[in-house]
Amino acid sequence: MRTFVKGTNIKVTEAMKSYAEERLQRLARYEHFLKDVSLVYSVQRAWHIAEVTTHFSDTILRAEERSNDMYVSVDKAIEKLEQQLERLKGRMDRRRRAARERGEIDTDAEGIVAALSDGSPEDEDALSQPLADGQVVKVKTYALKPMSTEEAILQMELVDHDFFVFVRDDTQEVDVLYRRHDGDYGLLVPDTQ
């Protein structure tokens, strides 16, 4: 498993780099699933932010944490990514078991994840102009693939966002799934009439 450590709006010292690489070794038990893991340090106002990203097949796993201590942010972000990996692993195990019970033999972990994948978002560079608060500062492009609402929930949890845009496989319409404050989910369905 290769690790990459870099900084945005901050110079990454050798101590920060070695701390991050040491902490990222906690993910070594998943190295048969993961090839590359990157950690990006950044500072925004008083917040120290750590963002950990990895790719599993076509699925992007991402965890971000912010605190007033960079090392705490790193620890919490890696812990959050570990939780995502455990959820994904559990989901794959359940699907594999169900496939065996139905007589389907597809036990390839990457095949299962690929079936769940939506072509995951690809980050584009943030807009180069400095902008005031409340304006667009990042643009993402998504490849929309039809999927069930259940699969969209999994994808939203894996990318650690509060919303997810997808094409529903039964209606072929673009819907928006979002996480409510009470922990449940909401679904925005456009009225094309």
ZADO-1210 file (C-alpha; in nm, 4 decimals, padded with zeros to 6 digits):
<atoms>
<atom x="00.0000" y="00.0000" z="00.0000" code="MET" pos="1"/>
<atom x="00.1489" y="00.3320" z="-00.1085" code="ARG" pos="2"/>
<atom x="00.0898" y="00.6421" z="00.1026" code="THR" pos="3"/>
<atom x="00.0991" y="01.0025" z="-00.0147" code="PHE" pos="4"/>
<atom x="00.1071" y="01.3014" z="00.2200" code="VAL" pos="5"/>
<atom x="00.0739" y="01.6600" z="00.1004" code="LYS" pos="6"/>
<atom x="-00.0480" y="01.9976" z="00.2196" code="GLY" pos="7"/>
<atom x="-00.2832" y="02.2680" z="00.0984" code="THR" pos="8"/>
<atom x="-00.2289" y="02.6168" z="00.2452" code="ASN" pos="9"/>
<atom x="00.0301" y="02.4617" z="00.4771" code="ILE" pos="10"/>
<atom x="00.3898" y="02.3443" z="00.4530" code="LYS" pos="11"/>
<atom x="00.4106" y="01.9784" z="00.5522" code="VAL" pos="12"/>
<atom x="00.7031" y="01.9296" z="00.7877" code="THR" pos="13"/>
<atom x="00.8967" y="01.6059" z="00.8124" code="GLU" pos="14"/>
<atom x="00.7373" y="01.5440" z="01.1545" code="ALA" pos="15"/>
<atom x="00.3864" y="01.5846" z="01.0091" code="MET" pos="16"/>
<atom x="00.4716" y="01.3535" z="00.7207" code="LYS" pos="17"/>
<atom x="00.6181" y="01.0797" z="00.9411" code="SER" pos="18"/>
<atom x="00.3233" y="01.1059" z="01.1842" code="TYR" pos="19"/>
<atom x="00.0753" y="01.0677" z="00.8982" code="ALA" pos="20"/>
<atom x="00.2631" y="00.7748" z="00.7436" code="GLU" pos="21"/>
<atom x="00.2833" y="00.6013" z="01.0819" code="GLU" pos="22"/>
<atom x="-00.0903" y="00.6479" z="01.1428" code="ARG" pos="23"/>
<atom x="-00.1808" y="00.5369" z="00.7899" code="LEU" pos="24"/>
<atom x="-00.0163" y="00.2023" z="00.8664" code="GLN" pos="25"/>
<atom x="-00.3308" y="00.1270" z="01.0702" code="ARG" pos="26"/>
<atom x="-00.4914" y="00.0669" z="00.7299" code="LEU" pos="27"/>
<atom x="-00.2296" y="-00.1953" z="00.6369" code="ALA" pos="28"/>
<atom x="-00.4686" y="-00.4767" z="00.7294" code="ARG" pos="29"/>
<atom x="-00.6806" y="-00.3669" z="00.4307" code="TYR" pos="30"/>
<atom x="-00.3850" y="-00.3515" z="00.1908" code="GLU" pos="31"/>
<atom x="-00.5239" y="-00.6382" z="-00.0191" code="HIS" pos="32"/>
<atom x="-00.8148" y="-00.4002" z="-00.0993" code="PHE" pos="33"/>
<atom x="-00.6232" y="-00.0716" z="-00.1101" code="LEU" pos="34"/>
<atom x="-00.3396" y="00.0281" z="-00.3379" code="LYS" pos="35"/>
<atom x="-00.2922" y="00.3988" z="-00.2629" code="ASP" pos="36"/>
<atom x="-00.3947" y="00.6118" z="00.0340" code="VAL" pos="37"/>
<atom x="-00.3467" y="00.9881" z="00.0380" code="SER" pos="38"/>
<atom x="-00.3657" y="01.2300" z="00.3274" code="LEU" pos="39"/>
<atom x="-00.3990" y="01.6026" z="00.2667" code="VAL" pos="40"/>
<atom x="-00.3279" y="01.8517" z="00.5434" code="TYR" pos="41"/>
<atom x="-00.4932" y="02.1923" z="00.5164" code="SER" pos="42"/>
<atom x="-00.5691" y="02.4954" z="00.7295" code="VAL" pos="43"/>
<atom x="-00.8802" y="02.7118" z="00.7050" code="GLN" pos="44"/>
<atom x="-00.9025" y="02.9956" z="00.9529" code="ARG" pos="45"/>
<atom x="-00.8459" y="02.8320" z="01.2940" code="ALA" pos="46"/>
<atom x="-00.9249" y="02.4783" z="01.1756" code="TRP" pos="47"/>
<atom x="-00.6640" y="02.2123" z="01.1055" code="HIS" pos="48"/>
<atom x="-00.8122" y="01.9711" z="00.8511" code="ILE" pos="49"/>
<atom x="-00.7015" y="01.6213" z="00.7582" code="ALA" pos="50"/>
<atom x="-00.8572" y="01.4521" z="00.4541" code="GLU" pos="51"/>
<atom x="-00.7821" y="01.0863" z="00.3847" code="VAL" pos="52"/>
<atom x="-00.8768" y="00.9400" z="00.0458" code="THR" pos="53"/>
<atom x="-00.8352" y="00.5961" z="-00.1056" code="THR" pos="54"/>
<atom x="-00.9725" y="00.4037" z="-00.4020" code="HIS" pos="55"/>
<atom x="-01.1266" y="00.0607" z="-00.3832" code="PHE" pos="56"/>
<atom x="-01.2037" y="-00.0598" z="-00.7344" code="SER" pos="57"/>
<atom x="-01.4198" y="00.2227" z="-00.8752" code="ASP" pos="58"/>
<atom x="-01.5291" y="00.3397" z="-00.5307" code="THR" pos="59"/>
<atom x="-01.3745" y="00.6397" z="-00.3605" code="ILE" pos="60"/>
<atom x="-01.3540" y="00.6294" z="00.0171" code="LEU" pos="61"/>
<atom x="-01.2993" y="00.9668" z="00.1804" code="ARG" pos="62"/>
<atom x="-01.2886" y="01.0891" z="00.5388" code="ALA" pos="63"/>
<atom x="-01.2316" y="01.4429" z="00.6568" code="GLU" pos="64"/>
<atom x="-01.1921" y="01.5734" z="01.0091" code="GLU" pos="65"/>
<atom x="-01.1236" y="01.9182" z="01.1457" code="ARG" pos="66"/>
<atom x="-01.0133" y="02.0324" z="01.4877" code="SER" pos="67"/>
<atom x="-00.7813" y="02.2881" z="01.6428" code="ASN" pos="68"/>
<atom x="-00.5007" y="02.0258" z="01.6532" code="ASP" pos="69"/>
<atom x="-00.3649" y="01.8761" z="01.3297" code="MET" pos="70"/>
<atom x="-00.2659" y="01.5470" z="01.4915" code="TYR" pos="71"/>
<atom x="-00.6143" y="01.4973" z="01.6396" code="VAL" pos="72"/>
<atom x="-00.7627" y="01.5649" z="01.2950" code="SER" pos="73"/>
<atom x="-00.5371" y="01.2989" z="01.1394" code="VAL" pos="74"/>
<atom x="-00.6293" y="01.0388" z="01.4012" code="ASP" pos="75"/>
<atom x="-01.0033" y="01.1038" z="01.3708" code="LYS" pos="76"/>
<atom x="-00.9984" y="01.1031" z="00.9885" code="ALA" pos="77"/>
<atom x="-00.8153" y="00.7695" z="00.9760" code="ILE" pos="78"/>
<atom x="-01.0537" y="00.6258" z="01.2350" code="GLU" pos="79"/>
<atom x="-01.3500" y="00.7386" z="01.0239" code="LYS" pos="80"/>
<atom x="-01.1983" y="00.5775" z="00.7127" code="LEU" pos="81"/>
<atom x="-01.1477" y="00.2519" z="00.9049" code="GLU" pos="82"/>
<atom x="-01.5173" y="00.2545" z="00.9959" code="GLN" pos="83"/>
<atom x="-01.6096" y="00.3019" z="00.6291" code="GLN" pos="84"/>
<atom x="-01.3854" y="00.0116" z="00.5304" code="LEU" pos="85"/>
<atom x="-01.5472" y="-00.2121" z="00.7938" code="GLU" pos="86"/>
<atom x="-01.8972" y="-00.1187" z="00.6678" code="ARG" pos="87"/>
<atom x="-01.7924" y="-00.1905" z="00.3092" code="LEU" pos="88"/>
<atom x="-01.6329" y="-00.5204" z="00.4064" code="LYS" pos="89"/>
<atom x="-01.9461" y="-00.6239" z="00.5988" code="GLY" pos="90"/>
<atom x="-02.1650" y="-00.5273" z="00.3061" code="ARG" pos="91"/>
<atom x="-01.9507" y="-00.7322" z="00.0665" code="MET" pos="92"/>
<atom x="-01.9615" y="-01.0326" z="00.2992" code="ASP" pos="93"/>
<atom x="-02.3432" y="-01.0151" z="00.3211" code="ARG" pos="94"/>
<atom x="-02.3767" y="-00.9864" z="-00.0575" code="ARG" pos="95"/>
<atom x="-02.1344" y="-01.2731" z="-00.1116" code="ARG" pos="96"/>
<atom x="-02.3273" y="-01.4928" z="00.1344" code="ARG" pos="97"/>
<atom x="-02.6592" y="-01.4037" z="-00.0311" code="ALA" pos="98"/>
<atom x="-02.5148" y="-01.4771" z="-00.3775" code="ALA" pos="99"/>
<atom x="-02.3946" y="-01.8189" z="-00.2599" code="ARG" pos="100"/>
<atom x="-02.7378" y="-01.8967" z="-00.1141" code="GLU" pos="101"/>
<atom x="-02.9032" y="-01.8056" z="-00.4446" code="ARG" pos="102"/>
<atom x="-02.6579" y="-02.0277" z="-00.6287" code="GLY" pos="103"/>
<atom x="-02.4626" y="-01.7430" z="-00.7813" code="GLU" pos="104"/>
<atom x="-02.0906" y="-01.7993" z="-00.7438" code="ILE" pos="105"/>
<atom x="-01.9601" y="-01.4404" z="-00.7796" code="ASP" pos="106"/>
<atom x="-01.7436" y="-01.4093" z="-00.4704" code="THR" pos="107"/>
<atom x="-01.4948" y="-01.1632" z="-00.6198" code="ASP" pos="108"/>
<atom x="-01.4843" y="-00.8695" z="-00.3770" code="ALA" pos="109"/>
<atom x="-01.3915" y="-00.6180" z="-00.6448" code="GLU" pos="110"/>
<atom x="-01.6754" y="-00.7442" z="-00.8651" code="GLY" pos="111"/>
<atom x="-01.9224" y="-00.6812" z="-00.5860" code="ILE" pos="112"/>
<atom x="-01.7898" y="-00.3328" z="-00.5209" code="VAL" pos="113"/>
<atom x="-01.7871" y="-00.2575" z="-00.8935" code="ALA" pos="114"/>
<atom x="-02.1541" y="-00.3519" z="-00.9050" code="ALA" pos="115"/>
<atom x="-02.2189" y="-00.0985" z="-00.6284" code="LEU" pos="116"/>
<atom x="-02.0043" y="00.1718" z="-00.7809" code="SER" pos="117"/>
<atom x="-02.1426" y="00.4768" z="-00.9562" code="ASP" pos="118"/>
<atom x="-01.8249" y="00.5751" z="-01.1351" code="GLY" pos="119"/>
<atom x="-01.7460" y="00.7937" z="-00.8314" code="SER" pos="120"/>
<atom x="-01.6812" y="01.1624" z="-00.8526" code="PRO" pos="121"/>
<atom x="-01.3591" y="01.2956" z="-00.9934" code="GLU" pos="122"/>
<atom x="-01.2307" y="01.6081" z="-00.8267" code="ASP" pos="123"/>
<atom x="-01.1511" y="01.9024" z="-01.0477" code="GLU" pos="124"/>
<atom x="-00.9243" y="02.1860" z="-00.9411" code="ASP" pos="125"/>
<atom x="-01.0916" y="02.4485" z="-00.7277" code="ALA" pos="126"/>
<atom x="-01.1680" y="02.7728" z="-00.9036" code="LEU" pos="127"/>
<atom x="-00.8546" y="02.9864" z="-00.9125" code="SER" pos="128"/>
<atom x="-01.0151" y="03.3159" z="-00.8066" code="GLN" pos="129"/>
<atom x="-01.0445" y="03.3987" z="-00.4371" code="PRO" pos="130"/>
<atom x="-01.4137" y="03.4004" z="-00.3486" code="LEU" pos="131"/>
<atom x="-01.6193" y="03.5373" z="-00.0610" code="ALA" pos="132"/>
<atom x="-01.7956" y="03.3071" z="00.1865" code="ASP" pos="133"/>
<atom x="-02.0985" y="03.1255" z="00.0517" code="GLY" pos="134"/>
<atom x="-01.9834" y="03.0995" z="-00.3095" code="GLN" pos="135"/>
<atom x="-01.8838" y="02.8004" z="-00.5206" code="VAL" pos="136"/>
<atom x="-01.5234" y="02.7063" z="-00.4427" code="VAL" pos="137"/>
<atom x="-01.5079" y="02.3522" z="-00.5793" code="LYS" pos="138"/>
<atom x="-01.6608" y="02.1799" z="-00.8796" code="VAL" pos="139"/>
<atom x="-01.7012" y="01.8020" z="-00.9022" code="LYS" pos="140"/>
<atom x="-01.7996" y="01.5978" z="-01.2049" code="THR" pos="141"/>
<atom x="-01.9908" y="01.2749" z="-01.1529" code="TYR" pos="142"/>
<atom x="-02.0547" y="00.9867" z="-01.3907" code="ALA" pos="143"/>
<atom x="-02.4174" y="00.8981" z="-01.3223" code="LEU" pos="144"/>
<atom x="-02.5004" y="00.5286" z="-01.3367" code="LYS" pos="145"/>
<atom x="-02.8451" y="00.3873" z="-01.2621" code="PRO" pos="146"/>
<atom x="-02.8675" y="00.2380" z="-00.9128" code="MET" pos="147"/>
<atom x="-03.1179" y="00.1595" z="-00.6422" code="SER" pos="148"/>
<atom x="-03.1786" y="00.3941" z="-00.3519" code="THR" pos="149"/>
<atom x="-03.0091" y="00.1408" z="-00.1208" code="GLU" pos="150"/>
<atom x="-02.6937" y="00.1466" z="-00.3351" code="GLU" pos="151"/>
<atom x="-02.7017" y="00.5283" z="-00.3367" code="ALA" pos="152"/>
<atom x="-02.7119" y="00.5288" z="00.0453" code="ILE" pos="153"/>
<atom x="-02.4027" y="00.3068" z="00.0537" code="LEU" pos="154"/>
<atom x="-02.2194" y="00.5307" z="-00.1941" code="GLN" pos="155"/>
<atom x="-02.3125" y="00.8424" z="00.0044" code="MET" pos="156"/>
<atom x="-02.1780" y="00.6850" z="00.3245" code="GLU" pos="157"/>
<atom x="-01.8578" y="00.5781" z="00.1512" code="LEU" pos="158"/>
<atom x="-01.7767" y="00.9276" z="00.0227" code="VAL" pos="159"/>
<atom x="-01.8808" y="01.0737" z="00.3608" code="ASP" pos="160"/>
<atom x="-02.1113" y="01.3422" z="00.2217" code="HIS" pos="161"/>
<atom x="-02.4522" y="01.4553" z="00.3448" code="ASP" pos="162"/>
<atom x="-02.6067" y="01.4215" z="-00.0011" code="PHE" pos="163"/>
<atom x="-02.5690" y="01.2126" z="-00.3159" code="PHE" pos="164"/>
<atom x="-02.6924" y="01.2693" z="-00.6725" code="VAL" pos="165"/>
<atom x="-02.7787" y="00.9557" z="-00.8720" code="PHE" pos="166"/>
<atom x="-03.0002" y="00.8117" z="-01.1469" code="VAL" pos="167"/>
<atom x="-03.2652" y="00.5840" z="-00.9980" code="ARG" pos="168"/>
<atom x="-03.2656" y="00.2513" z="-01.1820" code="ASP" pos="169"/>
<atom x="-03.6446" y="00.2064" z="-01.1790" code="ASP" pos="170"/>
<atom x="-03.7410" y="00.5540" z="-01.3075" code="THR" pos="171"/>
<atom x="-03.4235" y="00.6640" z="-01.4917" code="GLN" pos="172"/>
<atom x="-03.4622" y="01.0073" z="-01.3274" code="GLU" pos="173"/>
<atom x="-03.1957" y="01.2059" z="-01.1473" code="VAL" pos="174"/>
<atom x="-03.2705" y="01.2108" z="-00.7728" code="ASP" pos="175"/>
<atom x="-03.0928" y="01.3605" z="-00.4731" code="VAL" pos="176"/>
<atom x="-03.0486" y="01.1545" z="-00.1584" code="LEU" pos="177"/>
<atom x="-02.9652" y="01.3446" z="00.1599" code="TYR" pos="178"/>
<atom x="-02.8970" y="01.2704" z="00.5262" code="ARG" pos="179"/>
<atom x="-03.1430" y="01.4307" z="00.7659" code="ARG" pos="180"/>
<atom x="-03.0442" y="01.5719" z="01.1046" code="HIS" pos="181"/>
<atom x="-03.2288" y="01.2869" z="01.2795" code="ASP" pos="182"/>
<atom x="-03.0002" y="01.0322" z="01.1054" code="GLY" pos="183"/>
<atom x="-03.2590" y="00.9121" z="00.8533" code="ASP" pos="184"/>
<atom x="-03.2470" y="00.9826" z="00.4801" code="TYR" pos="185"/>
<atom x="-03.4536" y="01.1997" z="00.2503" code="GLY" pos="186"/>
<atom x="-03.5008" y="01.1649" z="-00.1253" code="LEU" pos="187"/>
<atom x="-03.5637" y="01.4618" z="-00.3557" code="LEU" pos="188"/>
<atom x="-03.7501" y="01.3498" z="-00.6678" code="VAL" pos="189"/>
<atom x="-03.8042" y="01.6053" z="-00.9469" code="PRO" pos="190"/>
<atom x="-04.1575" y="01.6606" z="-01.0752" code="ASP" pos="191"/>
<atom x="-04.1190" y="01.6679" z="-01.4540" code="THR" pos="192"/>
<atom x="-04.4863" y="01.7491" z="-01.5194" code="GLN" pos="193"/>
</atoms>
